[in-house]
């Protein structure tokens, strides 16, 4: 008997039934009203209420809850389409649109748009392409990831992943996103994506981080980790185009304003901001690079007579913060320091005061 996830079925050879939660070759998994999941042969159930398959249209958010369907690899020989577990994703009345432009984004939307910096945040994944997508999203925890959600996205759709309370966003989060692109018609294959995205918590303390966008009526923080439209636009900029722009700028000569020393100079010590490749670095090497950047920036601030410097070190395990303060107390004891503004930086930054301080000889 042909059935799919979401169908309500009854058993043929015994009393009972329930809702189909998974389909695996010739086996279906049925969740009964008392909460037990029972595997049965597909030939031993009958569909009594078929689940309608919702489709995305008109910019609405499509929420896919049944994300546990198992998909067996397809053999080289042409199989019968009815035997494929993914039949529900392929048999549509309308064929997917043509085109090869890919756009995949994450977005944080504040629940309270009147006070975005104090609001809980809704995390969405957005498929801005004519492709269908299977995706997984997880959170890095040292050398492993903790799964958050997995699912299926129709073309030009978005899905709510999770709601984050405001207080849970005071520390760094690194997401891992993996996805596969396909269509229900002939299409150009795309490489599967594997992407790590670090979320800086200081963004949630700044109202300016939430901007107008093409995906929501509300302001949101948008992270675009795949956007072939922008890549295509950049590829059209030839050297001649660039030289023309430079010439136009050279036609107007403006007097250079006298540089002003900023009230506060920010130094981001996250390793991703300091080096291009971090995968092969050991923890000791990472700390050494971060401390070298700290000392170089501090010495530069003393020479330029900066007033204040904020070193953004994040929360993590507290090792970098400890080493920074140890260095200040040992070799810069004349400088005062304190935790930076919680409203601006959370728990992850240290402010050092440099104004009118004469450095002692070491």
Secondary structure, 3 states (H helix, E strand, C coil): CCCCCCCEEEECCCCCEEEEEEEECCEEEEECCCCCEEEEEHHHEEEEECCCCCCCCCCCCCCCCCCCCCCCCCCCCCCCHHHCCCHHHHCCCCCCCCCCCCEEEEEEEECCCCCHHHCCEEEEEEECCCCEEEEEEEEEECCEEEEEEEEEECCCEEEEEEEECHHHHCCCEEEEEEEEEECCCCCCCCCCEEEEEEECHHHHHCHHHCECCCCCCCCEEEEEEEEHHHHHHHHCCCHHHHHHHHHHHHHCCCCCCCCCCCCEEEEECCHHHHCCCCCCCCHHHHHHHHHHHHHHHHHHHHHCCCCEEEEECCCCCCHHHHHHHHHHHHHCCCCEEEECCHHHHCCCEEEEECCCCCCCCC
